[in-house]
Amino acid sequence: MKLRIRGNTIRIRVSQTEMTEIVVTGLVQDFVEFGPGSRLSYRVEVAPKGTISASYEGSCVSVVLTQDAVERWQSPDEISIKGEQPLSGGGNLKILVEKDFACLSPREEAEDGDGDGDGDLFPNPDQIES
């Protein structure tokens, strides 16, 4: 799972295995460790009803998706789930959870550093089969 934050936008990309976890268990989570006792967790969870939302509590970024949005997302044509959450000071927090596609050009080293490359990513829709 990849977490990207820029301004008031949260973007999470998930692999095929992580998407399966979301569909089957309703939860996928990961973390980045900065040293002893210092860790940022992030998670995607599914709620039966409600709205797409995000929160930050206890060093954890949580994104909540609705069950109906996740069901639609399983279609090969559906790439992402988008939502917006009003902020108390005005404006909106933009939320985007999307399938992580394999790169079209090879990389020297896996982005996540574990050496598995794009093996678990979704096939890129722009890939031309020969």
C-alpha positions in Angstrom: 0.0 0.0 0.0 1.3 3.4 -0.9 0.3 6.6 1.0 0.7 10.0 -0.6 -0.2 13.3 1.1 -0.1 16.7 -0.5 -1.9 19.6 0.9 -5.4 18.6 1.7 -5.3 15.5 -0.4 -4.8 11.9 0.7 -4.1 9.3 -1.9 -3.7 5.6 -1.3 -2.8 3.0 -3.9 -3.4 -0.7 -3.3 -2.0 -3.9 -4.8 -4.2 -6.8 -5.9 -3.5 -8.6 -2.6 -4.4 -5.6 -0.6 -7.6 -5.1 -2.5 -8.6 -8.7 -1.8 -8.0 -8.0 1.9 -10.2 -5.0 1.7 -13.0 -7.0 0.0 -12.7 -10.1 2.2 -11.9 -8.7 5.7 -12.9 -5.0 5.3 -9.4 -3.8 6.4 -5.9 -3.4 5.2 -3.2 -1.6 7.1 0.5 -0.7 6.9 3.0 1.5 8.7 6.3 3.4 8.4 8.6 3.2 11.3 10.8 6.3 12.1 12.7 4.8 15.1 11.9 3.4 18.5 8.4 4.3 19.5 7.8 6.5 16.5 5.6 5.0 13.8 2.9 6.3 11.4 0.2 3.8 10.7 -2.3 4.0 7.8 -5.3 1.9 7.0 -8.2 1.5 4.7 -11.4 0.0 6.2 -14.9 -0.6 5.0 -18.1 0.5 6.7 -21.5 -0.9 5.7 -23.0 2.6 5.3 -22.1 6.3 5.7 -19.7 8.4 3.6 -16.2 8.1 2.4 -14.1 9.8 5.1 -10.6 10.1 6.6 -9.3 10.8 10.1 -6.0 11.1 12.0 -5.8 9.8 15.6 -3.1 8.3 17.6 -0.5 8.4 14.8 -2.8 6.6 12.4 -4.4 7.8 9.2 -7.6 6.0 8.6 -9.6 6.1 5.4 -13.2 4.7 5.5 -14.8 3.5 2.4 -18.5 2.5 2.0 -19.4 -1.1 1.2 -21.3 -0.1 -2.0 -18.3 1.9 -3.3 -16.0 -1.1 -2.7 -18.4 -3.4 -4.5 -18.4 -1.1 -7.6 -14.6 -0.8 -7.3 -14.1 -4.5 -7.9 -15.1 -4.1 -11.6 -12.1 -4.0 -13.9 -13.3 -0.7 -15.3 -13.4 1.0 -11.9 -9.9 2.4 -11.1 -10.6 4.5 -7.9 -12.9 5.5 -5.2 -13.1 9.3 -4.6 -14.5 11.3 -1.8 -14.4 14.7 -0.2 -14.7 15.6 3.4 -15.6 19.2 4.6 -13.0 20.8 6.9 -13.9 22.9 9.9 -11.9 25.9 8.6 -13.4 25.7 5.2 -12.4 23.8 2.1 -12.4 20.0 1.7 -10.1 17.1 2.3 -9.9 15.2 -1.0 -9.7 11.4 -0.6 -8.6 9.0 -3.3 -8.1 5.3 -3.0 -7.0 3.6 -6.2 -5.7 0.4 -7.8 -1.9 0.5 -8.2 -1.0 -0.3 -11.8 2.2 -1.9 -13.0 4.6 0.6 -14.6 4.9 0.6 -18.4 8.6 0.9 -18.3 10.9 -1.3 -16.1 12.5 0.2 -13.0 15.9 -0.7 -11.8 14.8 -1.3 -8.2 11.4 -1.9 -6.7 9.9 1.3 -5.3 9.0 -0.3 -2.0 12.5 -1.8 -1.6 11.4 -5.4 -1.1 12.5 -6.6 -4.5 9.2 -7.8 -5.7 8.7 -5.1 -8.3 5.3 -4.9 -10.0 4.4 -8.6 -9.5 1.3 -7.9 -7.3 0.1 -4.7 -9.0 -2.8 -4.5 -11.3 -2.1 -5.0 -15.0 -1.7 -1.6 -16.6 -4.7 -0.8 -18.9 -2.4 1.1 -21.3 -0.2 -2.0 -21.8 -0.4 -3.2 -25.4 -0.3 -6.9 -25.8 1.7 -8.2 -28.7 
